[in-house]
Amino acid sequence: MYSKKTAAVSGDFGIEDVWKLVIKYREEIASHVELDSIDLRWDQFGLGAVVY
């Protein structure tokens, strides 16, 4: 789940919104990370959504 390089975003949105952005910006994202390695997870800790 977490590693030395784990990115997260938080806010008022769902995981499907983040997937839409990954698809929209896939070329730019692919220049930093292999798209096949992306495994989004979602948590809610009472302060909004966290996607990592």
N, C-alpha and C positions, 0 to 999 in steps of 0.2 A: 504494500500500500504506500508507504513512505520510503524514500531513499535519500541519498545525498542531494539529489536534484529533483525536488518535488515542488511544483508550482501550484498555487491555489488562487482562486478569485472568490470574493464574497459579495453579496448584494441581494437584491430582490428579483430573482430570476430562477429559472429551472435548468436542469441539466440539458434539456433539449435545446435551450437557447445557446448554450456553450457549443453543442455539437454543430448547430447551424453556423456559428462563427468559425469553427474548425474547418468546415466544408468550404465556406466562403473564402477563407484565407489560407487554404491548404498549401498552395505553392510557397508562400512565405513561411508558414509553420514548418513545412518539409525541409526548408533550408537550415532549420535548427534542431529538429528531432524527426525520427522516423515515424511516419503516420501510423504504421502498424503497431507501434509501441504505445500509442495513446490509449489509456484505459481510464475514463472519467469515472469518478465516484462522487457522491453527493451526501452531505450531512446537513442537518439543521440543528443548531444549538440554542434556539430561542432568540437568536440575534440576526436572523436571516439565513440564507443558504450559503454553503461553502462548497465549491466544486474544486476537486484536486485531482 
